[in-house]
Amino acid sequence: MGMVLFGDVVGSRRDSVGSTAWLRELVAELDSAYGTARLAPFGFTQGDELQGLLAPEADPLTAVLHAALGSAGRRMRWVLVRGDVDEDSTGNAPATERTGPAFVVARDAIGAARTGHERLVILTGRPDVDSLLADLVPALVDMLDGLTDRQRMVARLALLEDLRQSEVADRLHVRRATISVSFNRARVRSLQRLVAGIRRVYSSGSGDAEPAAPEAAKGSEAMPAAAGKADTGKADRGVEP
């Protein structure tokens, strides 16, 4: 059992060289960010498709947030599938060389996502959970897409490093009032709460069910995301009195 993660850069053909270079940096960043939660090293194919294999309890939103809040600001399409994967006989094969039922479902799902112009899909094997995630996640995609370069920097420090406003101001060597404005314009507190909510919903979908077929995701215009653990405490750290 694992979490299969596929991702590609939206519009990568317009800058294939730049997209490949960015994906190479993202792969290294995600390998470091996930650490022992990886079941295989991240990698990407010749078609600039990023692939990962995580422990089922890992937090897939880490990958989504690292990509969305990076300095380059490239937009990604993600598919996350929790399900069975084949054993690795070598013990160190990258995700791009792994196989199993969850990989088959993920391959079909990302093809459907490209056709349907969806940006984020998750299949947990629980239709009720997937439906609820599909209702929540479009807001996350829209909010992340709407950030400016400056707002992405501030949101990254708050969401990925869990820094308070005062700590972000110290890190960036600016006044606290300046960061307060950026937090409000980036809606950091709302982002934190939404991410925490998605994580709780995803965790509720843990179980032995097989991943749903890709058609279950295509039935909605929405696009779900996932995470392995809930943390309600972080949601209230974005705005200080």
N, C-alpha and C positions, 0 to 999 in steps of 0.2 A: 504494500500500500504506500502511496506517495502522492505528492501534488506535482503534476506536470504543468509547466509554465511555458507558453509560446508567446513571442512578441515580435512585432516588426514595426519599422518606422513608417509612418503614414507619409506617402509621397516620396519614398526613398529614391525612386527613379529619377527625380529631378536633380538629385545630388548624390549619386551612388557612392562616389569616393568619400564624401564627407559623412554619409550615413554609416559606411563600413568603419571608418575611423572612430566615429562616436560609439558605435556598438562595441568595438573592441575595448574602449575605455569603460563602458557600462558593464561589460562582462567581468572585468577585473574588479570593479566597484562592488558588484553584487556577490562575487565570490568572497570578498572580504566581509561584506555586511552580513551575510548569512552564516558564514563559518561552519560550525558543526551541524547546522540545520540543513545543509546541502546533502543530498544522497548521491550527487554527482556534480562535477564541475560544470559551470555554465559554459555555453559555447554558442556559435552562430554559424549558419550554413552559408553556402555561396550565394544564396538568394537573399542574404541579409535578414534571416529569421533567427532571432534569439531563442534558445531553448534552455530550460532549467528543470531540475528534478529535486524537489524539496521533501523533507519529512512532512507527513500529513498535518502535523500540528504547527508547522512553520507559518510565518506571516507573509502571505503573498503581497500584501499592500506595501511592504518594504520595497519590493521591486518597482511597483507602480509609482511610488512616491520618489524614489531615487531618480527614476527617469524623468518624471514630470517636473521635479524641482531642481534639476541640474542646470548649470549655467547656459547650456546650449538651447534648452527649451524645445527640443524636438518632440513632436507628438507621436505617441506609440499606440499600437493596437495590441490588446492583451487577451489571451484565453488561458484560463486556469481550470484544470480538471483534477479532481481528487478521485483516485481509483487504484486499481491493481497495476503493477509494473513487473516486468520480468527481472529475475535475478541477474546480476552482473558477474559473469564468470571470471573476468579479469580483476575485478575489485577496484578499478580506477577509471573505467570508461566514462568519457564526458556524456552529458545529457544528449548530445546530438547523435550518439551511437547506441542509446538505450532503446528498448522496445517494451511493448506490453499493451494491454487493453486501453489503459488511460491515454497512451500516446496516440492510438488509433482514433479515439474519441476527440482528442485535442486537434488532430490533423483535420478531421471533418469540420470541427467547430470553427477553426480559424479561417477555413475556406468560406464557410457560411458567413462569418463576421466580415470578411472582405467584401463579399457580394452585397451584404446588407448594410455596409458602411457602419458597422458597430465598432466601438472602441474598447469595450471591456466586457468579457463574458466569463462567468464562472459556473461550473457544473459540479455540485457536491454529491449528487445521487439522491438528494431530498428535494422533490419538486416544490414542496411548500416553502422551503428555505430559499431555493433558487428564485422563486417568484418574488419573495420579499426583497431579496438582494437586487433583483432587477428593477424594483421600484425605487431603491435607495441610490444606486450607483450612478445613474445619469447626472445627479446633482454634483457628485464628486468630480466627474469628468469635466463638467461645465465650469466648476469653480477653479479647478487646476488650469484649464485652458485659458481662463480669463486673467491670470496673474501676469503682471509686468515683470521685467527682469529683476527689479529691486524687490518686488513683493515675493518673487520666488526665493530669493536669497533669505529673506526674513522668515518665510514659511518653512523653508528647509531647516533652519536652525531651531524653530519651534517644534516642528513635527518629527524630524528625524533625530535631533539631538536633545529634544525635550527642554529647551532653554526658556526661561521666563523673559519678559520684556526687558527687565534691567540687565539680564545676562546677555541678551542679544545686543543691547546698546553697548555694553562693554566690549563684546567681541568685535563689533563693527566700528568702535571708537566714535560713536555719535551720541547725541543727547537722547535721554529717555523719551522726551516729548516727540522727537522725530520718529522713533520706533513705534510709539503709541499710534501715531497717524498711519504708519505702514501696516501695523497689526489690524487696525480698523478697516482700512481700504482693502486689504487682502482677505478680510473676514477669517482671520486665523482661528479665532475661537470656534466659529461655526465649522471650519474644516476639522478641527480637533474633535469636536463632538460627533461629526458625521463619520469620521474614520473610526472612532471608538464604537459607534453604533454598528457599523458594518462588521467590525471585528466580533462583536457579540453575536450578531446574527449568524455569521459564518461558523463560529464555534458551536452554535446550537445545531448545526447540520452534521456534526461528527457522528459517525456510525459505520455500519458495515454495508450500507446500501451501495449498489453499483451506480456509476455515474450515469446521469440521464443522457438520452440521445441528443445530438446537436439541435434537432428540430424543436426540442422543448425550449431552447433559448430563442429560436427564431420566432416563436409565437408572440414575442413582446418586442416593442421598439426599444425597450430599455436594455442596459448592459450592466451585469453584475460584477462586483469585485469581491475579494475575500481576504480574510486574515485569520491567523491561527489562534490569537489570544486576545482577550478583552482587557482593557485597562481604562476604567472609568475615571481614574484619578487624573490622567493626563488631559482630559477634555476641559478641565476647568483652569488649566495653568496658563491659557493664552492671554488673559486680561487680568491684570492685577489692580487692586484698588489704589 
